[in-house]
Amino acid sequence: MRIPAKYANVLFGGMLSAIMVTVISGTVLLKNQGYTPEFFRHWFQGFITAWPIAFPTVLVVAPRVRKWVARLTEPSAG
């Protein structure tokens, strides 16, 4: 089953935010607390806290960043 293309931006935002929150929350937790027996539980708690903020942020910010990038770059000679 494939998702209709009209949901591509929401899917992109969900996937990008989930990946980024996973990487960043794990990195920050490892740096600040080190690897402990509770590491994965704390990592998951950090993810659950941060992802609801990251997801709508990506949905709002990504289109603006795409426009900024388009203004800062030259079209490719194709």
PDB file with SEQRES, HELIX, SHEET and CRYST1 records, atoms N, CA, C and O in Angstrom:
SEQRES   1 A   78  MET ARG ILE PRO ALA LYS TYR ALA ASN VAL LEU PHE GLY          
SEQRES   2 A   78  GLY MET LEU SER ALA ILE MET VAL THR VAL ILE SER GLY          
SEQRES   3 A   78  THR VAL LEU LEU LYS ASN GLN GLY TYR THR PRO GLU PHE          
SEQRES   4 A   78  PHE ARG HIS TRP PHE GLN GLY PHE ILE THR ALA TRP PRO          
SEQRES   5 A   78  ILE ALA PHE PRO THR VAL LEU VAL VAL ALA PRO ARG VAL          
SEQRES   6 A   78  ARG LYS TRP VAL ALA ARG LEU THR GLU PRO SER ALA GLY          
HELIX    1 AA1 ALA A    5  TYR A    7  5                                   3    
HELIX    2 AA2 ALA A    8  GLN A   33  1                                  26    
HELIX    3 AA3 PHE A   39  LEU A   72  1                                  34    
CRYST1    1.000    1.000    1.000  90.00  90.00  90.00 P 1           1          
ATOM      1  N   MET A   1       0.846  -1.186   0.000  1.00  0.00           N  
ATOM      2  CA  MET A   1       0.000   0.000   0.000  1.00  0.00           C  
ATOM      3  C   MET A   1       0.887   1.244   0.000  1.00  0.00           C  
ATOM      4  O   MET A   1       1.818   1.354   0.798  1.00  0.00           O  
ATOM      5  N   ARG A   2       0.595   2.156  -0.882  1.00  0.00           N  
ATOM      6  CA  ARG A   2       1.352   3.406  -0.964  1.00  0.00           C  
ATOM      7  C   ARG A   2       0.457   4.546  -0.488  1.00  0.00           C  
ATOM      8  O   ARG A   2      -0.768   4.490  -0.587  1.00  0.00           O  
ATOM      9  N   ILE A   3       1.105   5.570   0.025  1.00  0.00           N  
ATOM     10  CA  ILE A   3       0.406   6.749   0.540  1.00  0.00           C  
ATOM     11  C   ILE A   3       0.201   7.724  -0.618  1.00  0.00           C  
ATOM     12  O   ILE A   3       1.119   7.931  -1.412  1.00  0.00           O  
ATOM     13  N   PRO A   4      -0.985   8.325  -0.732  1.00  0.00           N  
ATOM     14  CA  PRO A   4      -1.220   9.285  -1.812  1.00  0.00           C  
ATOM     15  C   PRO A   4      -0.234  10.453  -1.749  1.00  0.00           C  
ATOM     16  O   PRO A   4       0.161  10.890  -0.668  1.00  0.00           O  
ATOM     17  N   ALA A   5       0.155  10.949  -2.925  1.00  0.00           N  
ATOM     18  CA  ALA A   5       1.159  12.011  -3.040  1.00  0.00           C  
ATOM     19  C   ALA A   5       0.736  13.287  -2.327  1.00  0.00           C  
ATOM     20  O   ALA A   5       1.593  14.073  -1.923  1.00  0.00           O  
ATOM     21  N   LYS A   6      -0.565  13.513  -2.163  1.00  0.00           N  
ATOM     22  CA  LYS A   6      -0.998  14.748  -1.498  1.00  0.00           C  
ATOM     23  C   LYS A   6      -0.541  14.816  -0.034  1.00  0.00           C  
ATOM     24  O   LYS A   6      -0.559  15.886   0.575  1.00  0.00           O  
ATOM     25  N   TYR A   7      -0.139  13.689   0.518  1.00  0.00           N  
ATOM     26  CA  TYR A   7       0.362  13.645   1.900  1.00  0.00           C  
ATOM     27  C   TYR A   7       1.890  13.669   1.973  1.00  0.00           C  
ATOM     28  O   TYR A   7       2.456  13.468   3.048  1.00  0.00           O  
ATOM     29  N   ALA A   8       2.551  13.908   0.864  1.00  0.00           N  
ATOM     30  CA  ALA A   8       4.015  13.834   0.816  1.00  0.00           C  
ATOM     31  C   ALA A   8       4.674  14.805   1.795  1.00  0.00           C  
ATOM     32  O   ALA A   8       5.633  14.433   2.472  1.00  0.00           O  
ATOM     33  N   ASN A   9       4.179  16.039   1.883  1.00  0.00           N  
ATOM     34  CA  ASN A   9       4.798  17.010   2.797  1.00  0.00           C  
ATOM     35  C   ASN A   9       4.658  16.599   4.253  1.00  0.00           C  
ATOM     36  O   ASN A   9       5.593  16.765   5.037  1.00  0.00           O  
ATOM     37  N   VAL A  10       3.517  16.072   4.619  1.00  0.00           N  
ATOM     38  CA  VAL A  10       3.306  15.623   6.003  1.00  0.00           C  
ATOM     39  C   VAL A  10       4.176  14.401   6.291  1.00  0.00           C  
ATOM     40  O   VAL A  10       4.779  14.303   7.359  1.00  0.00           O  
ATOM     41  N   LEU A  11       4.240  13.477   5.341  1.00  0.00           N  
ATOM     42  CA  LEU A  11       5.094  12.296   5.511  1.00  0.00           C  
ATOM     43  C   LEU A  11       6.559  12.702   5.623  1.00  0.00           C  
ATOM     44  O   LEU A  11       7.284  12.196   6.478  1.00  0.00           O  
ATOM     45  N   PHE A  12       6.992  13.616   4.758  1.00  0.00           N  
ATOM     46  CA  PHE A  12       8.358  14.133   4.822  1.00  0.00           C  
ATOM     47  C   PHE A  12       8.627  14.736   6.195  1.00  0.00           C  
ATOM     48  O   PHE A  12       9.643  14.424   6.815  1.00  0.00           O  
ATOM     49  N   GLY A  13       7.742  15.586   6.676  1.00  0.00           N  
ATOM     50  CA  GLY A  13       7.913  16.221   7.984  1.00  0.00           C  
ATOM     51  C   GLY A  13       7.968  15.212   9.117  1.00  0.00           C  
ATOM     52  O   GLY A  13       8.783  15.334  10.032  1.00  0.00           O  
ATOM     53  N   GLY A  14       7.100  14.222   9.051  1.00  0.00           N  
ATOM     54  CA  GLY A  14       7.094  13.192  10.092  1.00  0.00           C  
ATOM     55  C   GLY A  14       8.363  12.374  10.112  1.00  0.00           C  
ATOM     56  O   GLY A  14       8.934  12.116  11.172  1.00  0.00           O  
ATOM     57  N   MET A  15       8.800  11.966   8.937  1.00  0.00           N  
ATOM     58  CA  MET A  15      10.015  11.149   8.856  1.00  0.00           C  
ATOM     59  C   MET A  15      11.257  11.948   9.244  1.00  0.00           C  
ATOM     60  O   MET A  15      12.080  11.482  10.032  1.00  0.00           O  
ATOM     61  N   LEU A  16      11.389  13.155   8.687  1.00  0.00           N  
ATOM     62  CA  LEU A  16      12.558  13.970   8.995  1.00  0.00           C  
ATOM     63  C   LEU A  16      12.624  14.305  10.479  1.00  0.00           C  
ATOM     64  O   LEU A  16      13.687  14.199  11.091  1.00  0.00           O  
ATOM     65  N   SER A  17      11.510  14.706  11.058  1.00  0.00           N  
ATOM     66  CA  SER A  17      11.516  15.072  12.481  1.00  0.00           C  
ATOM     67  C   SER A  17      11.797  13.854  13.360  1.00  0.00           C  
ATOM     68  O   SER A  17      12.514  13.969  14.354  1.00  0.00           O  
ATOM     69  N   ALA A  18      11.249  12.703  13.015  1.00  0.00           N  
ATOM     70  CA  ALA A  18      11.508  11.495  13.806  1.00  0.00           C  
ATOM     71  C   ALA A  18      12.976  11.100  13.760  1.00  0.00           C  
ATOM     72  O   ALA A  18      13.557  10.740  14.784  1.00  0.00           O  
ATOM     73  N   ILE A  19      13.578  11.164  12.575  1.00  0.00           N  
ATOM     74  CA  ILE A  19      14.997  10.821  12.447  1.00  0.00           C  
ATOM     75  C   ILE A  19      15.859  11.805  13.225  1.00  0.00           C  
ATOM     76  O   ILE A  19      16.750  11.403  13.973  1.00  0.00           O  
ATOM     77  N   MET A  20      15.591  13.098  13.046  1.00  0.00           N  
ATOM     78  CA  MET A  20      16.405  14.110  13.726  1.00  0.00           C  
ATOM     79  C   MET A  20      16.261  14.033  15.245  1.00  0.00           C  
ATOM     80  O   MET A  20      17.257  14.122  15.963  1.00  0.00           O  
ATOM     81  N   VAL A  21      15.054  13.870  15.734  1.00  0.00           N  
ATOM     82  CA  VAL A  21      14.849  13.789  17.187  1.00  0.00           C  
ATOM     83  C   VAL A  21      15.524  12.538  17.745  1.00  0.00           C  
ATOM     84  O   VAL A  21      16.105  12.587  18.830  1.00  0.00           O  
ATOM     85  N   THR A  22      15.458  11.430  17.029  1.00  0.00           N  
ATOM     86  CA  THR A  22      16.119  10.205  17.484  1.00  0.00           C  
ATOM     87  C   THR A  22      17.624  10.414  17.610  1.00  0.00           C  
ATOM     88  O   THR A  22      18.220  10.072  18.632  1.00  0.00           O  
ATOM     89  N   VAL A  23      18.229  10.970  16.582  1.00  0.00           N  
ATOM     90  CA  VAL A  23      19.681  11.173  16.580  1.00  0.00           C  
ATOM     91  C   VAL A  23      20.098  12.191  17.643  1.00  0.00           C  
ATOM     92  O   VAL A  23      21.016  11.935  18.421  1.00  0.00           O  
ATOM     93  N   ILE A  24      19.435  13.328  17.678  1.00  0.00           N  
ATOM     94  CA  ILE A  24      19.836  14.401  18.593  1.00  0.00           C  
ATOM     95  C   ILE A  24      19.568  14.029  20.048  1.00  0.00           C  
ATOM     96  O   ILE A  24      20.424  14.247  20.905  1.00  0.00           O  
ATOM     97  N   SER A  25      18.391  13.472  20.341  1.00  0.00           N  
ATOM     98  CA  SER A  25      18.106  13.131  21.744  1.00  0.00           C  
ATOM     99  C   SER A  25      19.062  12.057  22.251  1.00  0.00           C  
ATOM    100  O   SER A  25      19.497  12.107  23.402  1.00  0.00           O  
ATOM    101  N   GLY A  26      19.393  11.081  21.397  1.00  0.00           N  
ATOM    102  CA  GLY A  26      20.355  10.054  21.795  1.00  0.00           C  
ATOM    103  C   GLY A  26      21.750  10.619  22.000  1.00  0.00           C  
ATOM    104  O   GLY A  26      22.444  10.247  22.946  1.00  0.00           O  
ATOM    105  N   THR A  27      22.154  11.509  21.124  1.00  0.00           N  
ATOM    106  CA  THR A  27      23.478  12.118  21.223  1.00  0.00           C  
ATOM    107  C   THR A  27      23.605  12.964  22.485  1.00  0.00           C  
ATOM    108  O   THR A  27      24.586  12.853  23.220  1.00  0.00           O  
ATOM    109  N   VAL A  28      22.616  13.803  22.729  1.00  0.00           N  
ATOM    110  CA  VAL A  28      22.656  14.677  23.911  1.00  0.00           C  
ATOM    111  C   VAL A  28      22.608  13.844  25.191  1.00  0.00           C  
ATOM    112  O   VAL A  28      23.346  14.120  26.137  1.00  0.00           O  
ATOM    113  N   LEU A  29      21.760  12.844  25.227  1.00  0.00           N  
ATOM    114  CA  LEU A  29      21.673  11.987  26.411  1.00  0.00           C  
ATOM    115  C   LEU A  29      22.995  11.265  26.663  1.00  0.00           C  
ATOM    116  O   LEU A  29      23.466  11.216  27.799  1.00  0.00           O  
ATOM    117  N   LEU A  30      23.592  10.709  25.625  1.00  0.00           N  
ATOM    118  CA  LEU A  30      24.863  10.002  25.770  1.00  0.00           C  
ATOM    119  C   LEU A  30      25.960  10.952  26.246  1.00  0.00           C  
ATOM    120  O   LEU A  30      26.771  10.593  27.101  1.00  0.00           O  
ATOM    121  N   LYS A  31      25.983  12.154  25.695  1.00  0.00           N  
ATOM    122  CA  LYS A  31      27.001  13.141  26.093  1.00  0.00           C  
ATOM    123  C   LYS A  31      26.821  13.588  27.541  1.00  0.00           C  
ATOM    124  O   LYS A  31      27.799  13.704  28.279  1.00  0.00           O  
ATOM    125  N   ASN A  32      25.588  13.837  27.948  1.00  0.00           N  
ATOM    126  CA  ASN A  32      25.333  14.388  29.281  1.00  0.00           C  
ATOM    127  C   ASN A  32      25.318  13.344  30.396  1.00  0.00           C  
ATOM    128  O   ASN A  32      25.746  13.629  31.514  1.00  0.00           O  
ATOM    129  N   GLN A  33      24.830  12.137  30.102  1.00  0.00           N  
ATOM    130  CA  GLN A  33      24.687  11.139  31.165  1.00  0.00           C  
ATOM    131  C   GLN A  33      25.520   9.888  30.955  1.00  0.00           C  
ATOM    132  O   GLN A  33      25.685   9.081  31.870  1.00  0.00           O  
ATOM    133  N   GLY A  34      26.045   9.728  29.748  1.00  0.00           N  
ATOM    134  CA  GLY A  34      26.785   8.509  29.459  1.00  0.00           C  
ATOM    135  C   GLY A  34      25.834   7.341  29.265  1.00  0.00           C  
ATOM    136  O   GLY A  34      24.618   7.474  29.401  1.00  0.00           O  
ATOM    137  N   TYR A  35      26.414   6.199  28.946  1.00  0.00           N  
ATOM    138  CA  TYR A  35      25.589   5.006  28.750  1.00  0.00           C  
ATOM    139  C   TYR A  35      25.327   4.359  30.104  1.00  0.00           C  
ATOM    140  O   TYR A  35      26.250   3.931  30.797  1.00  0.00           O  
ATOM    141  N   THR A  36      24.058   4.297  30.460  1.00  0.00           N  
ATOM    142  CA  THR A  36      23.637   3.689  31.721  1.00  0.00           C  
ATOM    143  C   THR A  36      22.625   2.586  31.417  1.00  0.00           C  
ATOM    144  O   THR A  36      22.155   2.476  30.285  1.00  0.00           O  
ATOM    145  N   PRO A  37      22.286   1.769  32.414  1.00  0.00           N  
ATOM    146  CA  PRO A  37      21.256   0.745  32.187  1.00  0.00           C  
ATOM    147  C   PRO A  37      19.896   1.344  31.790  1.00  0.00           C  
ATOM    148  O   PRO A  37      19.082   0.671  31.158  1.00  0.00           O  
ATOM    149  N   GLU A  38      19.659   2.588  32.157  1.00  0.00           N  
ATOM    150  CA  GLU A  38      18.391   3.250  31.844  1.00  0.00           C  
ATOM    151  C   GLU A  38      18.451   4.070  30.553  1.00  0.00           C  
ATOM    152  O   GLU A  38      17.513   4.801  30.233  1.00  0.00           O  
ATOM    153  N   PHE A  39      19.561   3.947  29.813  1.00  0.00           N  
ATOM    154  CA  PHE A  39      19.775   4.788  28.634  1.00  0.00           C  
ATOM    155  C   PHE A  39      18.601   4.752  27.665  1.00  0.00           C  
ATOM    156  O   PHE A  39      18.096   5.811  27.292  1.00  0.00           O  
ATOM    157  N   PHE A  40      18.149   3.578  27.244  1.00  0.00           N  
ATOM    158  CA  PHE A  40      17.106   3.483  26.220  1.00  0.00           C  
ATOM    159  C   PHE A  40      15.752   3.983  26.719  1.00  0.00           C  
ATOM    160  O   PHE A  40      14.971   4.542  25.949  1.00  0.00           O  
ATOM    161  N   ARG A  41      15.480   3.784  27.989  1.00  0.00           N  
ATOM    162  CA  ARG A  41      14.229   4.311  28.552  1.00  0.00           C  
ATOM    163  C   ARG A  41      14.253   5.835  28.545  1.00  0.00           C  
ATOM    164  O   ARG A  41      13.276   6.475  28.157  1.00  0.00           O  
ATOM    165  N   HIS A  42      15.371   6.412  28.974  1.00  0.00           N  
ATOM    166  CA  HIS A  42      15.492   7.873  28.966  1.00  0.00           C  
ATOM    167  C   HIS A  42      15.499   8.424  27.543  1.00  0.00           C  
ATOM    168  O   HIS A  42      14.933   9.486  27.281  1.00  0.00           O  
ATOM    169  N   TRP A  43      16.135   7.708  26.632  1.00  0.00           N  
ATOM    170  CA  TRP A  43      16.165   8.125  25.232  1.00  0.00           C  
ATOM    171  C   TRP A  43      14.736   8.172  24.672  1.00  0.00           C  
ATOM    172  O   TRP A  43      14.351   9.139  24.015  1.00  0.00           O  
ATOM    173  N   PHE A  44      13.972   7.135  24.934  1.00  0.00           N  
ATOM    174  CA  PHE A  44      12.588   7.089  24.467  1.00  0.00           C  
ATOM    175  C   PHE A  44      11.764   8.214  25.091  1.00  0.00           C  
ATOM    176  O   PHE A  44      10.959   8.846  24.408  1.00  0.00           O  
ATOM    177  N   GLN A  45      11.959   8.463  26.372  1.00  0.00           N  
ATOM    178  CA  GLN A  45      11.241   9.561  27.027  1.00  0.00           C  
ATOM    179  C   GLN A  45      11.607  10.904  26.398  1.00  0.00           C  
ATOM    180  O   GLN A  45      10.739  11.757  26.213  1.00  0.00           O  
ATOM    181  N   GLY A  46      12.878  11.096  26.070  1.00  0.00           N  
ATOM    182  CA  GLY A  46      13.305  12.317  25.402  1.00  0.00           C  
ATOM    183  C   GLY A  46      12.675  12.449  24.023  1.00  0.00           C  
ATOM    184  O   GLY A  46      12.254  13.533  23.622  1.00  0.00           O  
ATOM    185  N   PHE A  47      12.616  11.338  23.307  1.00  0.00           N  
ATOM    186  CA  PHE A  47      11.987  11.340  21.986  1.00  0.00           C  
ATOM    187  C   PHE A  47      10.513  11.716  22.099  1.00  0.00           C  
ATOM    188  O   PHE A  47      10.030  12.568  21.352  1.00  0.00           O  
ATOM    189  N   ILE A  48       9.808  11.095  23.015  1.00  0.00           N  
ATOM    190  CA  ILE A  48       8.369  11.344  23.193  1.00  0.00           C  
ATOM    191  C   ILE A  48       8.113  12.799  23.580  1.00  0.00           C  
ATOM    192  O   ILE A  48       7.078  13.360  23.222  1.00  0.00           O  
ATOM    193  N   THR A  49       9.033  13.404  24.297  1.00  0.00           N  
ATOM    194  CA  THR A  49       8.891  14.805  24.686  1.00  0.00           C  
ATOM    195  C   THR A  49       9.181  15.739  23.512  1.00  0.00           C  
ATOM    196  O   THR A  49       8.463  16.718  23.311  1.00  0.00           O  
ATOM    197  N   ALA A  50      10.220  15.448  22.741  1.00  0.00           N  
ATOM    198  CA  ALA A  50      10.676  16.366  21.699  1.00  0.00           C  
ATOM    199  C   ALA A  50       9.932  16.230  20.377  1.00  0.00           C  
ATOM    200  O   ALA A  50       9.741  17.231  19.687  1.00  0.00           O  
ATOM    201  N   TRP A  51       9.508  15.036  20.003  1.00  0.00           N  
ATOM    202  CA  TRP A  51       8.940  14.847  18.677  1.00  0.00           C  
ATOM    203  C   TRP A  51       7.656  15.649  18.447  1.00  0.00           C  
ATOM    204  O   TRP A  51       7.483  16.196  17.358  1.00  0.00           O  
ATOM    205  N   PRO A  52       6.754  15.742  19.419  1.00  0.00           N  
ATOM    206  CA  PRO A  52       5.558  16.562  19.172  1.00  0.00           C  
ATOM    207  C   PRO A  52       5.872  18.048  18.933  1.00  0.00           C  
ATOM    208  O   PRO A  52       5.041  18.777  18.391  1.00  0.00           O  
ATOM    209  N   ILE A  53       7.036  18.483  19.325  1.00  0.00           N  
ATOM    210  CA  ILE A  53       7.458  19.860  19.050  1.00  0.00           C  
ATOM    211  C   ILE A  53       8.157  19.909  17.686  1.00  0.00           C  
ATOM    212  O   ILE A  53       7.925  20.827  16.899  1.00  0.00           O  
ATOM    213  N   ALA A  54       9.004  18.931  17.415  1.00  0.00           N  
ATOM    214  CA  ALA A  54       9.774  18.921  16.171  1.00  0.00           C  
ATOM    215  C   ALA A  54       8.896  18.727  14.939  1.00  0.00           C  
ATOM    216  O   ALA A  54       9.141  19.359  13.912  1.00  0.00           O  
ATOM    217  N   PHE A  55       7.894  17.881  15.014  1.00  0.00           N  
ATOM    218  CA  PHE A  55       7.072  17.566  13.851  1.00  0.00           C  
ATOM    219  C   PHE A  55       6.359  18.802  13.292  1.00  0.00           C  
ATOM    220  O   PHE A  55       6.526  19.103  12.110  1.00  0.00           O  
ATOM    221  N   PRO A  56       5.576  19.525  14.086  1.00  0.00           N  
ATOM    222  CA  PRO A  56       4.951  20.721  13.508  1.00  0.00           C  
ATOM    223  C   PRO A  56       5.960  21.805  13.132  1.00  0.00           C  
ATOM    224  O   PRO A  56       5.727  22.586  12.209  1.00  0.00           O  
ATOM    225  N   THR A  57       7.073  21.848  13.848  1.00  0.00           N  
ATOM    226  CA  THR A  57       8.110  22.826  13.508  1.00  0.00           C  
ATOM    227  C   THR A  57       8.637  22.562  12.102  1.00  0.00           C  
ATOM    228  O   THR A  57       8.783  23.494  11.311  1.00  0.00           O  
ATOM    229  N   VAL A  58       8.922  21.309  11.787  1.00  0.00           N  
ATOM    230  CA  VAL A  58       9.398  20.966  10.445  1.00  0.00           C  
ATOM    231  C   VAL A  58       8.336  21.308   9.405  1.00  0.00           C  
ATOM    232  O   VAL A  58       8.666  21.827   8.338  1.00  0.00           O  
ATOM    233  N   LEU A  59       7.064  21.026   9.697  1.00  0.00           N  
ATOM    234  CA  LEU A  59       6.006  21.321   8.737  1.00  0.00           C  
ATOM    235  C   LEU A  59       5.918  22.820   8.430  1.00  0.00           C  
ATOM    236  O   LEU A  59       5.613  23.209   7.302  1.00  0.00           O  
ATOM    237  N   VAL A  60       6.183  23.648   9.425  1.00  0.00           N  
ATOM    238  CA  VAL A  60       6.109  25.102   9.242  1.00  0.00           C  
ATOM    239  C   VAL A  60       7.404  25.652   8.645  1.00  0.00           C  
ATOM    240  O   VAL A  60       7.369  26.509   7.762  1.00  0.00           O  
ATOM    241  N   VAL A  61       8.528  25.166   9.118  1.00  0.00           N  
ATOM    242  CA  VAL A  61       9.822  25.747   8.745  1.00  0.00           C  
ATOM    243  C   VAL A  61      10.344  25.241   7.388  1.00  0.00           C  
ATOM    244  O   VAL A  61      10.939  26.017   6.640  1.00  0.00           O  
ATOM    245  N   ALA A  62      10.136  23.986   7.065  1.00  0.00           N  
ATOM    246  CA  ALA A  62      10.719  23.404   5.841  1.00  0.00           C  
ATOM    247  C   ALA A  62      10.357  24.177   4.569  1.00  0.00           C  
ATOM    248  O   ALA A  62      11.248  24.431   3.759  1.00  0.00           O  
ATOM    249  N   PRO A  63       9.100  24.562   4.354  1.00  0.00           N  
ATOM    250  CA  PRO A  63       8.801  25.324   3.124  1.00  0.00           C  
ATOM    251  C   PRO A  63       9.547  26.661   3.059  1.00  0.00           C  
ATOM    252  O   PRO A  63       9.974  27.083   1.984  1.00  0.00           O  
ATOM    253  N   ARG A  64       9.698  27.312   4.188  1.00  0.00           N  
ATOM    254  CA  ARG A  64      10.434  28.577   4.217  1.00  0.00           C  
ATOM    255  C   ARG A  64      11.916  28.361   3.915  1.00  0.00           C  
ATOM    256  O   ARG A  64      12.525  29.137   3.178  1.00  0.00           O  
ATOM    257  N   VAL A  65      12.484  27.318   4.480  1.00  0.00           N  
ATOM    258  CA  VAL A  65      13.900  27.023   4.240  1.00  0.00           C  
ATOM    259  C   VAL A  65      14.118  26.687   2.766  1.00  0.00           C  
ATOM    260  O   VAL A  65      15.121  27.094   2.181  1.00  0.00           O  
ATOM    261  N   ARG A  66      13.183  25.947   2.160  1.00  0.00           N  
ATOM    262  CA  ARG A  66      13.302  25.644   0.731  1.00  0.00           C  
ATOM    263  C   ARG A  66      13.334  26.935  -0.091  1.00  0.00           C  
ATOM    264  O   ARG A  66      14.108  27.043  -1.042  1.00  0.00           O  
ATOM    265  N   LYS A  67      12.505  27.906   0.267  1.00  0.00           N  
ATOM    266  CA  LYS A  67      12.488  29.192  -0.439  1.00  0.00           C  
ATOM    267  C   LYS A  67      13.804  29.941  -0.241  1.00  0.00           C  
ATOM    268  O   LYS A  67      14.342  30.507  -1.192  1.00  0.00           O  
ATOM    269  N   TRP A  68      14.324  29.949   0.981  1.00  0.00           N  
ATOM    270  CA  TRP A  68      15.601  30.624   1.258  1.00  0.00           C  
ATOM    271  C   TRP A  68      16.725  29.988   0.444  1.00  0.00           C  
ATOM    272  O   TRP A  68      17.552  30.684  -0.145  1.00  0.00           O  
ATOM    273  N   VAL A  69      16.741  28.661   0.421  1.00  0.00           N  
ATOM    274  CA  VAL A  69      17.775  27.949  -0.326  1.00  0.00           C  
ATOM    275  C   VAL A  69      17.666  28.280  -1.813  1.00  0.00           C  
ATOM    276  O   VAL A  69      18.679  28.478  -2.483  1.00  0.00           O  
ATOM    277  N   ALA A  70      16.451  28.338  -2.322  1.00  0.00           N  
ATOM    278  CA  ALA A  70      16.245  28.669  -3.740  1.00  0.00           C  
ATOM    279  C   ALA A  70      16.769  30.076  -4.049  1.00  0.00           C  
ATOM    280  O   ALA A  70      17.302  30.311  -5.133  1.00  0.00           O  
ATOM    281  N   ARG A  71      16.622  31.003  -3.112  1.00  0.00           N  
ATOM    282  CA  ARG A  71      17.121  32.367  -3.320  1.00  0.00           C  
ATOM    283  C   ARG A  71      18.647  32.438  -3.239  1.00  0.00           C  
ATOM    284  O   ARG A  71      19.261  33.292  -3.878  1.00  0.00           O  
ATOM    285  N   LEU A  72      19.248  31.560  -2.471  1.00  0.00           N  
ATOM    286  CA  LEU A  72      20.695  31.595  -2.249  1.00  0.00           C  
ATOM    287  C   LEU A  72      21.490  30.783  -3.263  1.00  0.00           C  
ATOM    288  O   LEU A  72      22.714  30.891  -3.332  1.00  0.00           O  
ATOM    289  N   THR A  73      20.799  29.981  -4.037  1.00  0.00           N  
ATOM    290  CA  THR A  73      21.502  29.113  -4.988  1.00  0.00           C  
ATOM    291  C   THR A  73      21.132  29.481  -6.428  1.00  0.00           C  
ATOM    292  O   THR A  73      20.096  30.090  -6.695  1.00  0.00           O  
ATOM    293  N   GLU A  74      22.003  29.095  -7.321  1.00  0.00           N  
ATOM    294  CA  GLU A  74      21.752  29.301  -8.738  1.00  0.00           C  
ATOM    295  C   GLU A  74      21.120  28.042  -9.318  1.00  0.00           C  
ATOM    296  O   GLU A  74      21.448  26.928  -8.909  1.00  0.00           O  
ATOM    297  N   PRO A  75      20.227  28.224 -10.258  1.00  0.00           N  
ATOM    298  CA  PRO A  75      19.663  27.030 -10.909  1.00  0.00           C  
ATOM    299  C   PRO A  75      20.778  26.253 -11.615  1.00  0.00           C  
ATOM    300  O   PRO A  75      21.715  26.842 -12.155  1.00  0.00           O  
ATOM    301  N   SER A  76      20.664  24.944 -11.600  1.00  0.00           N  
ATOM    302  CA  SER A  76      21.696  24.128 -12.252  1.00  0.00           C  
ATOM    303  C   SER A  76      21.525  24.227 -13.777  1.00  0.00           C  
ATOM    304  O   SER A  76      20.415  24.311 -14.301  1.00  0.00           O  
ATOM    305  N   ALA A  77      22.643  24.213 -14.438  1.00  0.00           N  
ATOM    306  CA  ALA A  77      22.625  24.248 -15.905  1.00  0.00           C  
ATOM    307  C   ALA A  77      22.389  22.819 -16.388  1.00  0.00           C  
ATOM    308  O   ALA A  77      23.299  21.989 -16.355  1.00  0.00           O  
ATOM    309  N   GLY A  78      21.223  22.548 -16.814  1.00  0.00           N  
ATOM    310  CA  GLY A  78      20.927  21.172 -17.124  1.00  0.00           C  
ATOM    311  C   GLY A  78      20.578  20.949 -18.495  1.00  0.00           C  
ATOM    312  O   GLY A  78      20.303  19.814 -18.885  1.00  0.00           O  
TER     313      GLY A  78                                                      
END                                                                             
